[in-house]
Amino acid sequence: MDGQQQAPSAGFFRTGSLPVPTSAAREWNISVADGPVIATAIHDGHAIRPALQPRVALPADQRLREEDPLTGLLTSVGDVRIQVPTSRFELDLNRPRDGAVYAQPEQCWGLEVWRPPLPPEEIARSLAAWDRFYAMVTELIDRLLERWQALLLIDLHSYNHRRDGTDAAPAPQQDNPDIELGLTTADPARWEDVAQRFTRALREHPVAGRRPDVRANVRFPTGGHFPEWVYSRWGARVCTISPEFKKIFMDEWSGQADIAALQDLRTGLQAAVDAVRPAFEARA
């Protein structure tokens, strides 16, 4: 697993017909129902472990602005749901292991996260959590692929579009779709039709009274480490779609949510999952 230290390779789920989480998986919020759709929110969390809190230099509101709050609620579209409560500023699970801890400002948009720099033992503790997460996902997907011929992984994220301030004009729509779909690892030979149906379903469901602008690979054309790792391990047996929701469902500066817009996004996402679910319902 990309050169990481050894971590437990089993024991996160009980044996049986369904992979029910054990106490070893308690550091994440996981629920499992019988189905081939996994929804993850790996940047939803805001928590920093107590040992690191005195070292945090970045104000909580600025951290929140760079996290993906509320995306955990959208995992309701999955049969299997994973929400990570830990802040990406403690550990970024969408980066390779050697860059998963923001030790220097150049690793995180020039932001000074820690005061003073993190000691090696704290970095090692965070990286051990990276190892556990990837070991847990490995066990989970292996178990699910014993049950289903293929899986749909919805890797949920969000992004800011008012970086110049709450009263400034938003970023241009041309380069900032309402919903960007990361499809960099969705094997087109097998999943092109799924990607097209998923996109059409999202476009058909209004958000705040208008049809959303849905496009693929615009802002993030190279994807993230997590979907790339999934593809490198399971190939086309897992179709990963990474929706990046522009923060039209909240005020990214105050953190106040627009519940109606969030519900609209959830409804559209559920419709998109339902539209492609038949492609994943064959038993192994």
N, C-alpha and C positions, 0 to 999 in steps of 0.2 A: 504493500500500500504506500507507494511513493516514498519509501525510505523511512517511514515512521518507526518508532520504537514498538516493541511487541506489546500487544494489548490482548485482553481476553477475546477469544474468537467465538465463544458460545456462552450461553447462560443468561442472556438478556430476555429470553422468551421461554415459557414453559413448553415442554413437549406436549403434543396433542394435535387435534385437527386444525386448531387456529394458534398462531404464535402470540399467546397472551403475555404481556410484559411481566417480568419478575421484578423484585426489588432492585436488581442490578441496573434497571432502566429508569430508576426514579428521578434521575437528574433532568429528564426530559418529560414533557407532557405528551403521552402516547395513548391513543385509543385504537383498538383493532376490531373491525367487523369483517364479515366474510365477503370479500370482493377484491377486484384486481386494481383498484385505484388508490394510489398513495398521494396524500397532499402534505407538503412540508412547508413550514415557516421558520427557516433557520436564522433569520435576522429580526424576528419579531421581538426578541427579549430586550430587557432594559437592566437586568440585575447585574451587579458587580459583587463578587464574593467579599466578605468582610475584610479579609487580609489585604485586599487591594484598595479598598475604599479610601484610606488616608493618602494614598499615592495618586489618586485621580486628579488631574489638572483641568480636564475638560468639564465645563459646567453641565449639569444634568440636562438642561433644556437643549443645549447644543448636541449632546449625545443623542437625545431623543430625535432630533431633527435628522440625524444621519442614520438612524435605525429604521426599521420597517414596522412601526406600530400598527396594530389592528390586522395585520396580515394573518395572524393566528386565527382570527374569526373566520377567515375564508377557507381554512382547512376543512370546514364542515362539508365540503364537496367530496371529500375522500372517504373511502371505506376505512382506510388506515390513515390516521392523522398524527403528525409529529410537529409539536411546537417547542422551540428551544427558548427557555426563559432567560438564558445568559446573554448579555449584550455582546454584540459583535466587537465592541471595543475591549472586552476581556479576551474573546476568542472568536475569530472569524472563520466559521466552518465552510465558507465558500471560497477559501483560499488554500493553496497547498500548505502542507505542514510547516515548511520553512518560512512561510510568510503569514501564518495564521494569527500571530501575536503582533500587534502594532507597536514595535519597540521604538521606532523612529518616526518623526513627522512625515517624512517622505513616503512612508508606507500607507498613510491615511490622509491624503489631500492636504498635507502640510499642517495638520492639527497636532498640537502638543497634548498628548493624552495623559502622560505620566509625569509625576514630579516626586522624586528624581527618577532616573531610568530604573526600570524594573530589574531586580536582582535575578540571577540565573535560576535560583530555585523556584521563584514564582513563575517564570516563563516555562520551566519544566512542568510545573503543576498544571498550567493551562494546556500545554501540549499533550499531557496525559489524557486530558478531557477530549482533545481532538481525536486521539487514538481510540478512546472508548466509543465516541460517536460513530466513527467509521466502522469499527468492529460491530457495533449494534446494527447499523444499516446493512452491513454485509450479511449478518445472521438473518435479519428480517427479510431481505429480498431473496436470499437463497431459500428460505422457508416458503415464501409466497410463490416462488417459481416451481416449487414442488406441487403446487395446487393449481396454478394457472399457466397457460402457455405463454402469455405475455402480460406485462404490467404497464399501466399508465402512471407516470410520476408527474405531479403538478408541483413545481418548485416555485413557491410564491415569494414575490419581492415587491418593493415600491420605490419610487424615486421622486426627488424634489424638482419643482419647476419654477420656484420663486426665490431663487438664491440671492437676488439683489435686494430683498426686503419685502415686508408684508404689503407695502403700498406701491411697490414697483410693478411694472408690467411683467406678466409671466413669460417664460422662455417661449420662443416661436414654436407654433404648432407643427410647422414643417419638420422639425427635428425632434419633436417631443410628442409622440402619439399618446392618446389617453391610456391605451393598453399596448405595451410592446410585448410580443411573444418571442422569447428566446427559443429558437428551433435549431440551434447549431449542432445538436447531437441527435436529433430525431431523424433517423436513417430514412432519406427520401425514397429509397427503393421499396421500403415496407410501409412507411407512415405518411407519405405525401397526402393521401386522401384524408387521413385522420386530421392532419394539420389544417387542411383546407376547410373541412367541416367544422372543426373547432373554431376557426377564425370566423366563419360565416355566422355561427350561432352567437358568438360574442357581439358581432356587429348588429345583430337583429334585436338586441335588448337594450332599450334606452337607459342612459344614466343621467339623472337630473334633467329629464325631459328631452334629451337629444341622443341620437345614435352615436356611440363612441367611435373614435378613430382608432382602429386596430391594425397594427402592422408588425412585421417580423424583423428582428435583427437590425434595428435602426440605431439606437443609442449604444447598444452593447453587442456589437457584431461578433465578438470572440467568445461570448458566453462566460460561464463561471467554472470554477474548479469542480464543484459538486456534480453538476450534470456531466462534465467531461470524465470524471472518475467513474460515474455510473456506467457510461457508455464503454469506457475502457475495460470494465469488468464483465458486463453482461451483454454488450452489443445491442443488437436490434430487438432483443427480448424485452427490453425496457424502453418505452417511448417517453422521453422527458420533454415536457413543455414548461418553460419558465416564464410565466406572466409577470411583467413589471408594470404595476399599476401607478400611473402618475398620481400624485397626491391631490386629486380632485375630490377625494372623499374626506379631506381634513384640511385644516389650516396648518401648514407645516411649521409655522413660526410659534403659534400658541399651543399647538397640539390638540385643539378642539376638533372633534369629529363631526362630520356631516353624516348622521346616521342614515338618512334617506338615501344618500348617494352610495354609502357603503352597502346598504341592502340591495340597491340596484346592481352594483358590481357583483355581489354574491349571487343574485338571481341569474345574471347573465353567465357567470362562471359555472353555475350548476347546470344551466341549459347546455353549455358547451360540453361539459363532461358527459351529460346524458346523451348528447348527439353522437358521441364517439364510443360510448361504453360497449355497444355490441361487438366492436372489434377486439375487445379484450376479455370476452366472457367464455372463451373456450377453456375447458379444464385441461390440465396437463395429464 
